[in-house]
Amino acid sequence: MKLKNRIIVGFMMIILMPMLLLAATLFGISEAQHRNSSGSDTVQESAYDITIADTGSSQTSIQIMTKDLFFTALVILIFTSVSIGLWIYRSVAAPLVKLRKATQNIKEGNLDFVLEVDGTDEFAELCRDFEEMRRRLKESAEEKVLLDKENKELISNISHDLKTPITAVKGYVEGIMDGVADTPEKMDRYVRTIYNKTNEMDHLINELTFYSKIDTNRIPYTFSKLNVDDYFSDCAEEVGLELETRGIQLYYANYVEKDVLVIADGEQIRRVIHNIISNAIKYMDKPKGVIQIRVKDVGDFIQVEIEDNGKGIASKDLTYIFDRFYRTDVSRNSSKGGSGIGLSIVRKLLEDHGGKVWATSREGIGTIMYFVLRKYQEVPMK
C-alpha cells in the first residue's frame, strides 16, 4: 500500500473511531433515559419518596455508565492511534534501515551486496531505484578496473614494441658510425633496415593515436561513393609495392562487375586492409610468403578475402583475435611486435561502416580474413 494511502487510512481511523464511540455513548444514554422514563410511568403515585430514590439511583447509574463509556472510548482511541502509528512507522522505518546500511556499504567502497525490499509504496520504489544505482555503480567500477588494466597492458605492449626497433636502429647506426658498413651493399642494407624499423615505430605510434580516437568515439569519417574495381585495384597495387620489398608475392583477383559501388571512407578502409596485411606479414613463417586478395559479389554486399600462407591461428584463439590487446604470442619473446589493437581497430571501423569481419584459419597452413561492405543501391523516386 502506498504511504499516502496508509496515512489517509490512519487519519480516517483516528477520526472515525471517536465519532463511532461518541455515537455509541449517546445512544446508550438515550436508551437508559428512555427505559427510566417508561418505568416511572408504571409506578404508583403513592410511593412518592421511593420514586424519588429510584430516580436518583437511575441518574447515578447513567453517570457511571457514561464514565465507563468515555474511559473505554479513550482506551480504544489510544490503542487505535498507537496501532496505526506503529503500522505507518514500520512501513517507513524498515526501508530506511536498509537504505542506511546500503549507503554505509557504498561509503566504505563495498558494492557487492543486494538491497532487497518488498512492497509497492514510495519507500520500496526508492529502495529499488537505489539498488539500480548500486548495480550501475558496480558495473562502472568494474569497467574502470578493466579499462585501467587494458591501458597498463597497452603501455607495456607499446613500450616493448618500440624498444625492439629502437634498439635495432641504434645498433645499425652505431655500425655505420664505426665503419662496419664499409661497402655500398652493406650501407644500402643498413639504411634499408633502419628505414623499415622507423616505419614500424611510425606504425605503432599511428595505431596508438588512432586507438585514442576509437576510445573517445572521435574517428573522422568521410563517406563517399567508391567504385569497387578501381578502389581495390589501387589498394592492391599499393600493398604490392610494400610486399615486394619484403619478398612476399601478392595475387589479386576481382570478381565484381566494373560499375559496382560502395559507400565507404576510402582512407579508413585502406587502414583496414593495411592492418590485416600487416598482421599477415607479422606471422609469416614460410620462406616464400604468399598473400591473396579476392573481391567477390555476395548479393547486397561486397566480400573481401585476404588469405596468407603464414603459420595460422589456433582454434582456441580464433574467436578472440578481434578483441583489444589480444595477442596469440603471449610470451612476447618474438620480434614480431604489435600492440594487440590492430585487428580490434579493423572490427570497429567495419562495424561503423555497417559491415563485419571474421576469420578462418588452419595451423601451419594459413589464415583467411573476410570482411563485407554493403553495396550502394539507388532507390528509385516515385
C-alpha positions as CSV (number, residue, x, y, z in Angstrom):
1,M,0.0,0.0,0.0
2,K,1.3,3.5,-0.9
3,L,2.4,5.7,2.0
4,K,-0.2,8.3,1.1
5,N,-2.9,5.7,1.4
6,R,-1.6,4.4,4.7
7,I,-1.7,8.0,6.1
8,I,-5.3,8.5,4.8
9,V,-6.4,5.2,6.3
10,G,-4.8,6.1,9.6
11,F,-6.3,9.6,9.7
12,M,-9.8,8.3,8.9
13,M,-9.5,5.6,11.6
14,I,-8.4,8.2,14.2
15,I,-11.3,10.5,13.2
16,L,-14.0,7.8,12.8
17,M,-13.3,5.8,16.0
18,P,-14.1,8.8,18.4
19,M,-17.2,9.6,16.3
20,L,-18.4,6.0,16.5
21,L,-17.7,5.8,20.2
22,L,-19.4,9.1,20.8
23,A,-22.4,7.9,18.8
24,A,-22.5,4.7,20.8
25,T,-22.3,6.6,24.1
26,L,-25.1,8.9,23.2
27,F,-27.2,6.0,22.1
28,G,-26.6,4.2,25.4
29,I,-27.5,7.3,27.4
30,S,-30.7,7.8,25.3
31,E,-31.7,4.2,25.8
32,A,-31.1,4.4,29.6
33,Q,-33.2,7.6,29.8
34,H,-36.0,6.1,27.8
35,R,-36.2,3.0,30.0
36,N,-36.1,5.1,33.1
37,S,-39.0,7.3,31.9
38,S,-41.2,4.4,30.8
39,G,-40.5,2.6,34.2
40,S,-41.6,5.7,36.1
41,D,-45.0,5.8,34.3
42,T,-46.0,2.4,35.6
43,V,-45.1,3.2,39.3
44,Q,-47.9,4.3,41.6
45,E,-48.1,7.9,42.8
46,S,-48.4,6.8,46.4
47,A,-44.8,5.7,46.6
48,Y,-43.5,9.2,46.0
49,D,-40.4,9.0,48.2
50,I,-39.4,5.7,46.8
51,T,-39.8,7.1,43.2
52,I,-37.5,9.9,44.1
53,A,-35.0,7.5,45.4
54,D,-35.3,5.3,42.3
55,T,-34.9,8.3,40.1
56,G,-31.7,9.4,41.9
57,S,-30.4,5.8,41.6
58,S,-31.0,5.8,37.9
59,Q,-29.2,9.1,37.4
60,T,-26.3,7.8,39.3
61,S,-26.3,4.7,37.1
62,I,-26.3,6.8,33.9
63,Q,-23.4,8.8,35.2
64,I,-21.4,5.7,36.0
65,M,-22.2,4.2,32.6
66,T,-21.2,7.4,30.8
67,K,-17.9,7.5,32.6
68,D,-17.3,3.9,31.7
69,L,-18.1,4.5,28.1
70,F,-15.8,7.6,27.9
71,F,-13.0,5.6,29.6
72,T,-13.5,2.7,27.2
73,A,-13.5,5.2,24.3
74,L,-10.3,6.8,25.5
75,V,-8.6,3.4,25.8
76,I,-9.8,2.3,22.3
77,L,-8.7,5.6,20.8
78,I,-5.3,5.4,22.4
79,F,-4.9,1.7,21.3
80,T,-6.1,2.6,17.7
81,S,-3.7,5.6,17.5
82,V,-0.7,3.6,18.7
83,S,-1.5,0.7,16.4
84,I,-1.9,2.9,13.3
85,G,1.2,4.8,14.3
86,L,3.2,1.6,14.5
87,W,1.8,0.4,11.3
88,I,2.9,3.5,9.4
89,Y,6.2,3.7,11.3
90,R,7.1,0.1,10.4
91,S,6.3,0.8,6.7
92,V,8.8,3.7,6.8
93,A,11.4,2.5,9.3
94,A,12.2,-0.8,7.7
95,P,13.2,0.5,4.3
96,L,15.1,3.4,5.9
97,V,17.2,1.0,8.0
98,K,18.0,-1.0,4.8
99,L,18.9,2.2,2.9
100,R,21.1,3.4,5.8
101,K,23.0,0.1,5.7
102,A,23.3,0.3,1.9
103,T,24.7,3.8,2.0
104,Q,27.2,2.8,4.7
105,N,28.4,-0.1,2.4
106,I,28.8,2.3,-0.5
107,K,30.6,4.8,1.7
108,E,33.1,2.0,2.6
109,G,33.5,1.1,-1.1
110,N,31.6,-2.1,-0.9
111,L,29.3,-2.6,-3.8
112,D,29.0,-6.4,-3.5
113,F,25.6,-6.5,-1.8
114,V,21.9,-6.6,-2.9
115,L,19.2,-4.3,-1.5
116,E,16.1,-6.4,-1.3
117,V,12.8,-4.9,-0.4
118,D,9.1,-5.9,-0.7
119,G,6.1,-3.7,-1.3
120,T,4.8,-1.1,-3.7
121,D,4.9,2.1,-1.7
122,E,7.2,5.0,-2.2
123,F,9.9,3.8,0.0
124,A,10.0,0.4,-1.7
125,E,10.3,2.2,-5.1
126,L,13.1,4.3,-3.6
127,C,14.9,1.2,-2.5
128,R,14.6,-0.4,-5.9
129,D,16.0,2.8,-7.5
130,F,18.8,2.7,-5.0
131,E,19.6,-0.9,-6.0
132,E,19.6,0.0,-9.6
133,M,22.1,2.8,-8.8
134,R,24.3,0.4,-6.9
135,R,24.2,-2.1,-9.8
136,R,25.3,0.6,-12.3
137,L,28.0,1.9,-9.9
138,K,29.3,-1.6,-9.7
139,E,29.3,-2.0,-13.5
140,S,31.0,1.3,-13.8
141,A,33.7,0.4,-11.3
142,E,34.3,-2.9,-13.0
143,E,34.6,-1.2,-16.4
144,K,37.1,1.3,-14.9
145,V,39.2,-1.5,-13.4
146,L,39.2,-3.3,-16.8
147,L,40.0,-0.1,-18.7
148,D,42.9,0.6,-16.3
149,K,44.2,-2.9,-16.8
150,E,43.9,-2.5,-20.6
151,N,45.7,0.8,-20.6
152,K,48.5,-0.6,-18.5
153,E,48.8,-3.5,-20.9
154,L,48.8,-1.1,-23.8
155,I,51.6,1.0,-22.4
156,S,53.5,-2.2,-21.7
157,N,53.0,-3.5,-25.2
158,I,53.9,-0.2,-26.9
159,S,57.0,0.2,-24.7
160,H,58.2,-3.3,-25.6
161,D,57.4,-3.0,-29.2
162,L,59.0,0.5,-29.5
163,K,62.1,-0.7,-27.7
164,T,62.8,-3.5,-30.2
165,P,63.1,-1.4,-33.4
166,I,64.8,1.5,-31.5
167,T,67.5,-1.0,-30.3
168,A,67.9,-2.2,-33.9
169,V,68.2,1.3,-35.3
170,K,70.7,2.2,-32.7
171,G,72.8,-0.9,-33.5
172,Y,72.8,-0.2,-37.2
173,V,73.6,3.5,-36.8
174,E,76.5,2.6,-34.5
175,G,77.7,0.1,-37.1
176,I,77.6,2.9,-39.8
177,M,79.5,5.2,-37.4
178,D,82.1,2.6,-36.6
179,G,82.7,1.9,-40.3
180,V,81.2,-1.6,-40.3
181,A,79.2,-0.8,-43.4
182,D,82.3,-0.5,-45.5
183,T,80.8,-1.4,-48.8
184,P,77.9,0.2,-50.8
185,E,76.0,-3.1,-50.5
186,K,76.3,-3.1,-46.7
187,M,75.5,0.5,-46.4
188,D,72.4,0.0,-48.5
189,R,71.3,-2.9,-46.4
190,Y,71.8,-1.0,-43.2
191,V,69.9,2.0,-44.4
192,R,67.0,-0.1,-45.6
193,T,66.9,-1.9,-42.3
194,I,66.9,1.5,-40.4
195,Y,64.1,2.7,-42.8
196,N,62.0,-0.4,-42.1
197,K,62.4,-0.2,-38.3
198,T,61.5,3.5,-38.3
199,N,58.4,2.6,-40.3
200,E,57.5,0.0,-37.7
201,M,57.8,2.7,-35.0
202,D,55.7,5.1,-37.0
203,H,53.0,2.4,-37.5
204,L,52.9,1.7,-33.7
205,I,52.6,5.4,-32.9
206,N,49.8,5.8,-35.5
207,E,48.0,2.8,-34.0
208,L,48.2,4.3,-30.6
209,T,46.9,7.7,-31.8
210,F,44.1,6.1,-33.7
211,Y,43.2,3.9,-30.7
212,S,42.8,7.0,-28.6
213,K,40.2,8.3,-31.1
214,I,38.4,5.0,-31.0
215,D,38.3,5.1,-27.3
216,T,36.6,8.5,-27.3
217,N,34.5,7.9,-30.4
218,R,36.2,10.6,-32.4
219,I,37.1,8.7,-35.5
220,P,36.9,11.1,-38.5
221,Y,34.8,9.6,-41.3
222,T,34.4,11.0,-44.8
223,F,31.9,8.7,-46.6
224,S,31.7,8.7,-50.4
225,K,30.8,6.5,-53.3
226,L,33.7,4.3,-54.2
227,N,34.0,2.2,-57.4
228,V,34.9,-1.3,-56.2
229,D,37.0,-2.2,-59.1
230,D,39.1,1.0,-59.2
231,Y,39.4,1.3,-55.4
232,F,40.6,-2.2,-54.6
233,S,42.8,-2.3,-57.6
234,D,44.6,0.8,-56.3
235,C,44.8,-0.7,-52.8
236,A,46.3,-4.0,-54.2
237,E,48.9,-2.0,-56.2
238,E,49.9,0.0,-53.1
239,V,50.1,-3.1,-50.9
240,G,52.0,-5.0,-53.6
241,L,54.9,-2.5,-53.6
242,E,55.3,-3.0,-49.9
243,L,55.1,-6.7,-50.1
244,E,57.7,-6.8,-52.9
245,T,60.3,-5.2,-50.6
246,R,59.7,-8.0,-48.1
247,G,59.9,-10.8,-50.6
248,I,56.2,-11.7,-50.4
249,Q,54.2,-12.5,-53.5
250,L,50.7,-10.8,-53.9
251,Y,47.9,-12.2,-56.0
252,Y,44.9,-10.0,-56.6
253,A,41.6,-11.1,-58.2
254,N,38.4,-9.0,-58.6
255,Y,35.2,-10.9,-59.4
256,V,32.9,-7.8,-59.1
257,E,31.5,-6.0,-62.1
258,K,33.1,-2.7,-63.0
259,D,30.1,-0.5,-62.2
260,V,29.5,-1.7,-58.6
261,L,29.8,1.0,-55.9
262,V,30.0,1.0,-52.1
263,I,29.6,3.9,-49.7
264,A,32.7,4.0,-47.5
265,D,35.5,6.1,-46.2
266,G,38.4,5.3,-48.5
267,E,41.1,6.2,-46.0
268,Q,39.7,4.0,-43.2
269,I,39.1,1.0,-45.5
270,R,42.7,1.4,-46.6
271,R,43.6,1.2,-42.9
272,V,41.5,-2.0,-42.6
273,I,43.4,-3.6,-45.4
274,H,46.8,-2.3,-44.2
275,N,46.2,-3.7,-40.6
276,I,45.1,-7.1,-42.0
277,I,48.1,-7.3,-44.3
278,S,50.5,-6.1,-41.6
279,N,49.1,-8.9,-39.3
280,A,49.7,-11.4,-42.1
281,I,53.3,-10.2,-42.6
282,K,54.0,-10.3,-38.9
283,Y,53.1,-14.0,-38.6
284,M,54.5,-15.2,-42.0
285,D,56.8,-18.1,-41.3
286,K,57.2,-19.6,-44.8
287,P,60.4,-19.0,-47.0
288,K,58.1,-17.9,-49.8
289,G,55.3,-15.9,-48.5
290,V,52.1,-15.5,-50.5
291,I,49.1,-13.2,-49.8
292,Q,46.0,-13.3,-51.9
293,I,43.3,-10.6,-52.1
294,R,40.0,-11.6,-53.6
295,V,37.0,-9.3,-54.1
296,K,33.6,-11.0,-54.5
297,D,30.0,-10.0,-55.1
298,V,27.7,-11.7,-52.5
299,G,24.3,-10.2,-53.1
300,D,23.8,-6.9,-51.2
301,F,27.4,-6.9,-50.0
302,I,30.9,-6.9,-51.4
303,Q,33.1,-9.5,-49.7
304,V,36.9,-9.1,-49.5
305,E,39.0,-12.1,-48.7
306,I,42.7,-11.7,-47.6
307,E,44.5,-15.1,-47.5
308,D,48.0,-15.8,-46.3
309,N,50.2,-18.9,-46.0
310,G,51.5,-18.0,-42.6
311,K,51.6,-20.1,-39.5
312,G,47.9,-19.9,-38.9
313,I,45.9,-19.3,-35.7
314,A,44.9,-21.9,-33.1
315,S,41.2,-22.6,-32.9
316,K,41.2,-21.5,-29.2
317,D,42.5,-18.1,-30.2
318,L,40.4,-17.5,-33.3
319,T,37.3,-16.1,-31.5
320,Y,39.4,-13.6,-29.6
321,I,41.7,-12.1,-32.3
322,F,39.5,-9.1,-32.8
323,D,39.4,-8.2,-29.1
324,R,41.5,-5.3,-27.9
325,F,45.1,-6.1,-26.7
326,Y,44.7,-9.8,-27.5
327,R,47.8,-11.4,-28.8
328,T,48.4,-15.0,-29.8
329,D,52.1,-14.8,-29.0
330,V,51.5,-14.0,-25.3
331,S,55.1,-14.9,-24.4
332,R,56.3,-11.8,-26.4
333,N,59.7,-13.5,-27.0
334,S,59.5,-13.0,-30.7
335,S,60.5,-10.0,-32.8
336,K,57.0,-9.7,-34.4
337,G,55.9,-6.7,-32.4
338,G,52.4,-5.4,-32.4
339,S,50.3,-3.7,-29.8
340,G,47.4,-6.1,-30.0
341,I,44.9,-3.4,-31.2
342,G,45.3,-3.7,-35.0
343,L,42.5,-6.2,-35.6
344,S,40.3,-4.5,-32.9
345,I,40.6,-1.3,-35.0
346,V,39.6,-3.3,-38.1
347,R,36.4,-4.6,-36.4
348,K,35.5,-1.1,-35.1
349,L,35.9,0.5,-38.5
350,L,33.9,-2.1,-40.3
351,E,31.1,-2.0,-37.7
352,D,30.9,1.7,-38.2
353,H,30.6,1.1,-42.0
354,G,27.7,-1.3,-41.4
355,G,29.8,-4.3,-42.2
356,K,31.6,-7.1,-40.3
357,V,34.8,-9.1,-40.2
358,W,35.6,-12.7,-39.3
359,A,38.4,-15.2,-40.0
360,T,39.1,-18.9,-40.6
361,S,42.5,-20.5,-40.1
362,R,44.4,-23.7,-40.1
363,E,47.6,-24.0,-38.1
364,G,50.6,-24.5,-40.3
365,I,48.7,-23.7,-43.5
366,G,47.4,-20.1,-43.2
367,T,44.6,-17.7,-42.4
368,I,41.8,-16.1,-44.4
369,M,40.3,-12.8,-43.2
370,Y,36.9,-11.9,-44.5
371,F,35.1,-8.6,-44.4
372,V,32.0,-7.3,-46.1
373,L,30.7,-3.8,-47.1
374,R,27.2,-3.0,-48.2
375,K,26.7,-2.1,-51.9
376,Y,25.5,1.3,-52.9
377,Q,22.0,1.0,-54.4
378,E,20.0,3.9,-55.7
379,V,16.4,4.0,-54.5
380,P,14.1,4.9,-57.5
381,M,12.0,8.0,-56.9
382,K,8.2,7.5,-57.1
